[in-house]
Amino acid sequence: MAVKLLVHKGKQVVLIDYTNCENTEEMLAVLKESEEVVGSIPGKSLHLIDVTNIPGSRKYMDAAKKSGEKLFNHKSVKAAIVGVVGIKKVLLMGYNKITPNKLIPFSTRDEALDYLVS
């Protein structure tokens, strides 16, 4: 299970963990799982996305944009992301240009979690 509910400093955070994904198909499966979990939570939630050591994928980014438009933009209070290096920086900049709910990049999960609950 790549999507988990965590509690950090008394607040619930949805962790969407892509770190074990080796290809686009696995990334799309995690995206689908995240849509199901986030969609089942009443109201809005905090989201932490970890893309450490995964491949960049245009197909995944297109699916993530659509998912953001139909669900995440409406269900997210704040969103943070870790593991954004190389080409993923360019993809994140492009994603953040088209979405009202920006993904804020951090170097570590702890930094991201602290930001989310602040």
N, CA, C and O of each residue as an XYZ file, in Angstrom:
472
protein
N       0.845     -1.182      0.000
C       0.000      0.000      0.000
C       0.891      1.246      0.000
O       1.650      1.477      0.941
N       0.790      2.029     -1.046
C       1.652      3.188     -1.201
C       1.043      4.461     -0.623
O       1.727      5.478     -0.507
N      -0.223      4.412     -0.265
C      -0.894      5.575      0.290
C      -1.282      5.254      1.726
O      -1.978      4.276      2.000
N      -0.810      6.110      2.640
C      -1.033      5.858      4.066
C      -1.504      7.139      4.734
O      -1.199      8.243      4.283
N      -2.251      6.973      5.814
C      -2.634      8.110      6.642
C      -1.679      8.159      7.819
O      -1.553      7.188      8.565
N      -1.003      9.291      7.986
C      -0.066      9.506      9.083
C      -0.646     10.548     10.026
O      -1.517     11.330      9.645
N      -0.157     10.552     11.257
C      -0.476     11.630     12.182
C       0.843     12.286     12.564
O       1.766     11.623     13.037
N       0.918     13.594     12.353
C       2.123     14.367     12.678
C       1.690     15.571     13.496
O       0.913     16.410     13.039
N       2.199     15.637     14.692
C       1.858     16.727     15.616
C       0.348     16.895     15.753
O      -0.175     18.009     15.790
N      -0.336     15.753     15.826
C      -1.769     15.747     16.062
C      -2.644     15.967     14.840
O      -3.868     16.003     14.963
N      -2.044     16.116     13.657
C      -2.828     16.344     12.444
C      -2.635     15.192     11.463
O      -1.543     14.639     11.336
N      -3.712     14.846     10.779
C      -3.666     13.760      9.797
C      -3.085     14.263      8.473
O      -3.445     15.330      7.976
N      -2.176     13.456      7.922
C      -1.535     13.752      6.641
C      -1.645     12.512      5.763
O      -1.403     11.393      6.217
N      -2.009     12.720      4.513
C      -2.030     11.627      3.545
C      -0.642     11.547      2.908
O      -0.201     12.488      2.248
N       0.044     10.415      3.111
C       1.343     10.172      2.479
C       1.104      9.392      1.193
O       0.533      8.302      1.212
N       1.546      9.961      0.077
C       1.464      9.301     -1.223
C       2.901      8.981     -1.615
O       3.657      9.858     -2.035
N       3.262      7.712     -1.471
C       4.652      7.280     -1.548
C       4.940      6.555     -2.858
O       4.530      5.410     -3.052
N       5.644      7.231     -3.744
C       6.015      6.665     -5.042
C       7.406      6.029     -5.026
O       7.865      5.553     -6.065
N       8.082      6.008     -3.890
C       9.506      5.641     -3.860
C       9.803      4.231     -4.352
O      10.928      3.964     -4.775
N       8.842      3.325     -4.312
C       9.084      1.959     -4.784
C       8.682      1.746     -6.236
O       8.784      0.630     -6.746
N       8.230      2.791     -6.904
C       7.800      2.669     -8.299
C       9.011      2.600     -9.226
O       9.946      3.393     -9.116
N       8.970      1.641    -10.131
C      10.065      1.470    -11.076
C       9.707      1.891    -12.491
O      10.585      2.008    -13.345
N       8.404      2.122    -12.751
C       7.997      2.498    -14.104
C       6.683      3.279    -14.059
O       6.066      3.430    -13.004
N       6.281      3.763    -15.207
C       5.088      4.603    -15.301
C       3.837      3.864    -14.843
O       2.990      4.454    -14.172
N       3.703      2.602    -15.188
C       2.511      1.846    -14.815
C       2.360      1.770    -13.297
O       1.252      1.901    -12.776
N       3.463      1.558    -12.588
C       3.404      1.515    -11.126
C       3.052      2.894    -10.565
O       2.318      2.996     -9.582
N       3.572      3.950    -11.184
C       3.242      5.302    -10.741
C       1.760      5.601    -10.949
O       1.125      6.224    -10.098
N       1.212      5.162    -12.067
C      -0.208      5.370    -12.333
C      -1.075      4.593    -11.348
O      -2.154      5.054    -10.976
N      -0.613      3.417    -10.923
C      -1.351      2.635     -9.926
C      -1.372      3.361     -8.578
O      -2.394      3.359     -7.892
N      -0.258      3.976     -8.198
C      -0.215      4.744     -6.947
C      -1.133      5.962     -7.059
O      -1.838      6.301     -6.108
N      -1.124      6.614     -8.211
C      -2.006      7.766     -8.419
C      -3.466      7.348     -8.248
O      -4.237      8.049     -7.593
N      -3.846      6.223     -8.826
C      -5.219      5.725     -8.697
C      -5.554      5.429     -7.231
O      -6.633      5.779     -6.753
N      -4.632      4.789     -6.530
C      -4.837      4.504     -5.110
C      -4.990      5.809     -4.319
O      -5.835      5.900     -3.428
N      -4.183      6.805     -4.641
C      -4.267      8.079     -3.927
C      -5.610      8.763     -4.187
O      -6.170      9.380     -3.282
N      -6.129      8.662     -5.404
C      -7.437      9.235     -5.718
C      -8.521      8.574     -4.867
O      -9.417      9.249     -4.360
N      -8.437      7.255     -4.713
C      -9.435      6.528     -3.925
C      -9.372      6.931     -2.457
O     -10.405      7.172     -1.832
N      -8.162      7.005     -1.903
C      -8.012      7.348     -0.490
C      -8.438      8.787     -0.235
O      -9.246      9.043      0.657
N      -7.909      9.719     -1.001
C      -8.236     11.135     -0.805
C      -9.724     11.374     -1.048
O     -10.354     12.154     -0.333
N     -10.279     10.713     -2.044
C     -11.702     10.857     -2.339
C     -12.598     10.350     -1.225
O     -13.730     10.809     -1.077
N     -12.096      9.402     -0.439
C     -12.905      8.824      0.645
C     -12.843      9.642      1.938
O     -13.628      9.397      2.854
N     -11.937     10.597      2.028
C     -11.786     11.413      3.234
C     -12.775     12.572      3.162
O     -12.784     13.319      2.184
N     -13.611     12.726      4.193
C     -14.536     13.862      4.170
C     -13.782     15.195      4.239
O     -12.842     15.336      5.021
N     -14.182     16.146      3.442
C     -13.554     17.460      3.464
C     -12.177     17.450      2.822
O     -11.851     16.589      2.005
N     -11.382     18.435      3.217
C     -10.037     18.597      2.662
C      -9.003     17.951      3.575
O      -9.262     17.708      4.753
N      -7.816     17.675      3.007
C      -6.757     17.026      3.785
C      -5.390     17.578      3.395
O      -5.247     18.305      2.412
N      -4.393     17.213      4.191
C      -2.991     17.575      3.956
C      -2.338     16.441      3.174
O      -2.575     15.270      3.471
N      -1.513     16.778      2.170
C      -0.917     15.749      1.319
C       0.603     15.879      1.265
O       1.142     16.960      1.025
N       1.280     14.756      1.492
C       2.731     14.663      1.341
C       3.017     13.641      0.254
O       2.623     12.480      0.362
N       3.702     14.075     -0.788
C       4.023     13.214     -1.923
C       5.530     13.003     -1.945
O       6.300     13.964     -1.911
N       5.950     11.734     -2.002
C       7.376     11.410     -2.049
C       7.692     10.765     -3.392
O       7.236      9.660     -3.686
N       8.482     11.472     -4.208
C       8.861     10.986     -5.533
C      10.362     10.688     -5.613
O      10.954     10.715     -6.692
N      10.958     10.407     -4.473
C      12.392     10.126     -4.413
C      12.741      8.917     -5.279
O      12.129      7.856     -5.160
N      13.721      9.092     -6.140
C      14.286      8.020     -6.970
C      13.316      7.382     -7.951
O      13.480      6.214     -8.303
N      12.311      8.124     -8.398
C      11.434      7.561     -9.423
C      11.748      8.208    -10.762
O      12.293      9.311    -10.809
N      11.408      7.527    -11.848
C      11.673      8.101    -13.169
C      10.670      9.204    -13.486
O       9.521      9.153    -13.046
N      11.108     10.202    -14.254
C      10.189     11.210    -14.755
C       9.380     10.609    -15.893
O       9.900      9.818    -16.681
N       8.111     10.982    -15.979
C       7.267     10.388    -17.004
C       6.221     11.397    -17.469
O       5.435     11.897    -16.664
N       6.213     11.689    -18.737
C       5.218     12.609    -19.301
C       3.816     12.020    -19.172
O       2.866     12.741    -18.863
N       3.681     10.722    -19.405
C       2.374     10.052    -19.302
C       1.828     10.187    -17.879
O       0.646     10.471    -17.687
N       2.694      9.983    -16.885
C       2.262     10.141    -15.492
C       1.877     11.596    -15.220
O       0.847     11.849    -14.595
N       2.681     12.554    -15.677
C       2.390     13.964    -15.420
C       1.056     14.371    -16.034
O       0.310     15.141    -15.429
N       0.748     13.873    -17.215
C      -0.543     14.173    -17.829
C      -1.688     13.628    -16.966
O      -2.693     14.309    -16.757
N      -1.530     12.406    -16.471
C      -2.558     11.813    -15.608
C      -2.661     12.569    -14.284
O      -3.761     12.763    -13.766
N      -1.520     12.999    -13.732
C      -1.523     13.744    -12.467
C      -2.216     15.095    -12.637
O      -2.927     15.541    -11.737
N      -2.018     15.745    -13.771
C      -2.691     17.021    -14.033
C      -4.203     16.831    -14.048
O      -4.940     17.610    -13.444
N      -4.657     15.795    -14.739
C      -6.099     15.518    -14.802
C      -6.647     15.191    -13.419
O      -7.730     15.646    -13.049
N      -5.901     14.406    -12.663
C      -6.315     14.039    -11.310
C      -6.384     15.278    -10.421
O      -7.308     15.425     -9.622
N      -5.410     16.159    -10.563
C      -5.412     17.406     -9.796
C      -6.628     18.247    -10.100
O      -7.248     18.804     -9.194
N      -6.974     18.342    -11.375
C      -8.118     19.155    -11.789
C      -9.427     18.599    -11.251
O     -10.285     19.359    -10.802
N      -9.588     17.275    -11.292
C     -10.885     16.715    -10.909
C     -11.003     16.433     -9.415
O     -12.118     16.345     -8.903
N      -9.876     16.287     -8.694
C      -9.976     15.887     -7.290
C      -9.075     16.681     -6.357
O      -9.561     17.336     -5.436
N      -7.785     16.630     -6.582
C      -6.833     17.156     -5.596
C      -6.943     18.664     -5.383
O      -6.749     19.139     -4.264
N      -7.247     19.415     -6.422
C      -7.392     20.861     -6.242
C      -8.536     21.198     -5.295
O      -8.523     22.249     -4.654
N      -9.514     20.321     -5.205
C     -10.686     20.556     -4.365
C     -10.563     19.906     -2.988
O     -11.307     20.252     -2.070
N      -9.630     18.968     -2.841
C      -9.545     18.174     -1.610
C      -8.286     18.430     -0.797
O      -8.059     17.757      0.209
N      -7.472     19.377     -1.205
C      -6.193     19.599     -0.538
C      -6.166     20.945      0.175
O      -6.489     21.980     -0.409
N      -5.770     20.914      1.460
C      -5.537     22.144      2.210
C      -4.154     22.672      1.857
O      -3.985     23.838      1.500
N      -3.168     21.785      1.966
C      -1.772     22.072      1.619
C      -1.174     20.797      1.046
O      -1.603     19.691      1.373
N      -0.175     20.970      0.184
C       0.508     19.814     -0.383
C       2.007     20.082     -0.429
O       2.449     21.170     -0.800
N       2.776     19.075     -0.045
C       4.239     19.157     -0.076
C       4.769     17.953     -0.840
O       4.119     16.911     -0.927
N       5.967     18.124     -1.391
C       6.574     17.050     -2.173
C       8.057     16.952     -1.830
O       8.721     17.970     -1.636
N       8.576     15.730     -1.754
C      10.005     15.506     -1.544
C      10.547     14.639     -2.678
O       9.812     13.874     -3.302
N      11.846     14.778     -2.929
C      12.499     13.972     -3.957
C      12.510     14.605     -5.333
O      12.705     13.912     -6.332
N      12.305     15.908     -5.399
C      12.246     16.592     -6.685
C      13.654     17.053     -7.075
O      14.166     18.041     -6.548
N      14.263     16.323     -7.999
C      15.590     16.656     -8.517
C      15.590     16.428    -10.031
O      14.727     15.734    -10.568
N      16.563     17.020    -10.697
C      16.720     16.797    -12.128
C      15.508     17.229    -12.922
O      14.953     18.303    -12.690
N      15.093     16.381    -13.870
C      13.964     16.679    -14.755
C      12.673     16.863    -13.970
O      11.765     17.560    -14.424
N      12.585     16.251    -12.809
C      11.366     16.396    -11.995
C      11.157     17.844    -11.565
O      10.019     18.257    -11.345
N      12.238     18.628    -11.440
C      12.086     20.054    -11.115
C      11.335     20.774    -12.231
O      10.466     21.603    -11.964
N      11.667     20.462    -13.459
C      11.003     21.076    -14.602
C       9.537     20.651    -14.647
O       8.654     21.478    -14.875
N       9.283     19.367    -14.431
C       7.909     18.868    -14.429
C       7.092     19.519    -13.311
O       5.931     19.872    -13.517
N       7.693     19.678    -12.131
C       6.987     20.309    -11.011
C       6.677     21.769    -11.327
O       5.578     22.244    -11.039
N       7.625     22.476    -11.909
C       7.377     23.873    -12.269
C       6.204     23.971    -13.249
O       5.358     24.857    -13.123
N       6.158     23.076    -14.208
C       5.050     23.062    -15.164
C       3.727     22.745    -14.492
O       2.713     23.381    -14.780
N       3.730     21.769    -13.601
C       2.521     21.402    -12.869
C       2.036     22.576    -12.014
O       0.847     22.894    -12.008
N       2.948     23.208    -11.302
C       2.571     24.320    -10.419
C       2.045     25.529    -11.189
O       1.303     26.338    -10.631
N       2.414     25.663    -12.449
C       1.911     26.786    -13.248
C       0.439     26.634    -13.588
O      -0.257     27.630    -13.790
N      -0.043     25.399    -13.655
C      -1.418     25.185    -14.102
C      -2.386     24.828    -12.978
O      -3.580     24.661    -13.226
N      -1.902     24.711    -11.770
C      -2.782     24.301    -10.677
C      -2.865     25.387     -9.608
O      -1.869     26.042     -9.302
N      -4.051     25.573     -9.045
C      -4.169     26.564     -7.967
C      -3.561     26.075     -6.652
O      -3.202     26.886     -5.799
N      -3.444     24.777     -6.484
C      -2.924     24.196     -5.250
C      -1.489     23.736     -5.494
O      -1.262     22.613     -5.944
N      -0.532     24.595     -5.199
C       0.875     24.341     -5.507
C       1.468     23.240     -4.630
O       1.131     23.109     -3.454
N       2.354     22.458     -5.229
C       3.152     21.479     -4.490
C       4.437     22.181     -4.068
O       5.204     22.639     -4.915
N       4.672     22.267     -2.760
C       5.856     22.943     -2.239
C       6.950     21.894     -2.025
O       6.745     20.941     -1.273
N       8.117     22.053     -2.678
C       9.172     21.046     -2.561
C       9.998     21.202     -1.282
O      10.265     22.314     -0.827
N      10.397     20.058     -0.713
C      11.248     19.996      0.471
C      12.293     18.920      0.273
O      12.125     18.016     -0.544
N      13.382     19.026      1.035
C      14.473     18.055      0.948
C      14.180     16.769      1.707
O      14.643     15.697      1.315
N      13.409     16.868      2.799
C      13.128     15.688      3.621
C      11.643     15.600      3.959
O      10.915     16.591      3.904
N      11.220     14.403      4.304
C       9.838     14.213      4.745
C       9.554     14.998      6.018
O       8.476     15.575      6.158
N      10.503     15.027      6.945
C      10.286     15.762      8.202
C      10.036     17.233      7.955
O       9.134     17.817      8.555
N      10.831     17.850      7.070
C      10.615     19.260      6.741
C       9.222     19.465      6.123
O       8.511     20.413      6.456
N       8.858     18.561      5.225
C       7.556     18.660      4.564
C       6.415     18.491      5.561
O       5.434     19.233      5.519
N       6.541     17.524      6.449
C       5.501     17.300      7.455
C       5.351     18.519      8.369
O       4.231     18.925      8.680
N       6.460     19.098      8.794
C       6.395     20.286      9.645
C       5.697     21.430      8.930
O       4.893     22.141      9.534
N       5.994     21.616      7.647
C       5.319     22.653      6.863
C       3.808     22.377      6.792
O       2.998     23.281      6.996
N       3.447     21.149      6.509
C       2.043     20.825      6.330
C       1.206     21.100      7.574
O       0.069     21.560      7.465
N       1.749     20.827      8.738
C       0.963     20.981      9.964
C       1.102     22.368     10.584
O       0.477     22.653     11.605
N       1.922     23.239      9.973
C       2.110     24.582     10.528
C       0.948     25.508     10.187
O       0.953     26.675     10.581
